[in-house]
Amino acid sequence: MKHLNSLIARSSLALPLLLGACADDRVQQLSAETDDGTAASEAAPAAPSYAPEDTATRTVAQAIAMAKAAFAAEDSARAPAATADSGAAATPAAPAPAQPRYNAGESPVFARQMGWPVVSPKPLAGAILPERRVVCYYGNPNSKRMGILGEYPKDEMLGRLDREVANWNRADPAHPVTPCLHMVAVVAQGEAGTSGRYRAIMQDTLVKEVHSWARSRNGIFIVDIQVGTDDIRNILPRFEWILKNPDVHLAVDPEFYMRDGVVPGRKIGTMHAADINYVTEYIAKLIRDNNLPPKLVVIHRFTRNMVTNTPSIVLRPEVQLVMDMDGWGAPWLKRDSYRDYIVREPVEYTGFKLFYHNDTKSGEPLMTPADLLKLHPTPLYIQYQ
């Protein structure tokens, strides 16, 4: 039987969303693909400690090599002592125990072979991961079809988020949940618009309003950027006003990073390691300059080419980099995708996206917290769309 690992691209492109107002809620789906206004910030918290050893950075390649060297040392220490000159008769080796069977993405042995957990810089004071888990609702309040964040009225949406948070806290009390609202603040467009860059930037008043919703749950807020045919270097500084808040974090979506100028939605975009390094360096400097705790930077991924040259990505103590498995489909397909595009290419932390509608449209059940807790590495960032 032919092995299937095709990915079904997620539906998140609203065409068109005007600046702060939605003309309609049309959403363009990508076809299946096969592939092995400025506002003042709130007061910052006390400055974290930046000891020299804490600020050491390393590339992903170095972090993986450090992990594998540590694994080799552990294995060597566990090896039986040599008995060649003991004079005792050799004892027959006991038969190896039967290895458990795992679904794709669940094997701790495979994860270890790939280099998990990587040896990333020591988290600074105030870091969310790895002690906690983040559970997010994703979308845009101007669109009912972009995600759960805009599908329901605010109070109903927040009540649903409360229930998901409670589900996760019951499933894994060892990692208390930080609630989260994840808003697409720059939306890729099917038309060039006034900027000519096939993206629309939401008004600051709307961004600030959704931020206040997250605060009502003592949660965090994530600003998500769909670059279109623009460059992240042009857009990211536009959101510095809100990123100066200690509870505001960042996401960038390579699906809509159209480096070759192709209209978003006609093909899947890509983000290079150099782009990610620009983002994390910018965020790290913002954190140091404003005495902020570390921030999450979430990068969505559901094909190999969405992120290129991952070994060159730089890990920094100020930034907690999450690679979020963003494809939709049946549970087996999502596990395959997690194995092939997240586990096989370690970065730092992992995320997993669940689609209330698209994951279940073929009659399959939505994956549960218990299902996701079987994955290795276990995702610490969970997003619902």
Buried (B, 14 or more C-beta within 10 A) or exposed (E): EEEEBBBBBBBBBBBBBBBBEBEEBBBBBBEEBEBEEEBEBBEBBEEBEBEEEBBEBBBBBBBBBBBBEEBEEEEEEEEEEEEEEEEEEEEEEEEEEEEEEBBBBBBBEBBBEBBBBBBBBEBBEBBBBBEBBBBBBBBBBBBBBBBBBBBBEBEEBBEBBEEBBEBBBEBBEEBEBBBBBBBBBBBBBBEEBEBEBBBBBBBBEBBBEBBEBBBEBEBBBBBBBBBBBBBBEEBBEBBBBBBBBBBBBBBBBBBBBBBEEEBBBEBBBBBBBEBBBBBBBBBBEBBBEBEBBBBBBBBBBBBBBBBBEBBBBBBBBBBBBBBBBBBBBBBBBBBBBBBBBBBBBBBBBBBBBBBEBBBBEEEBEEBEBEBBBBBBBBBBBBBBB
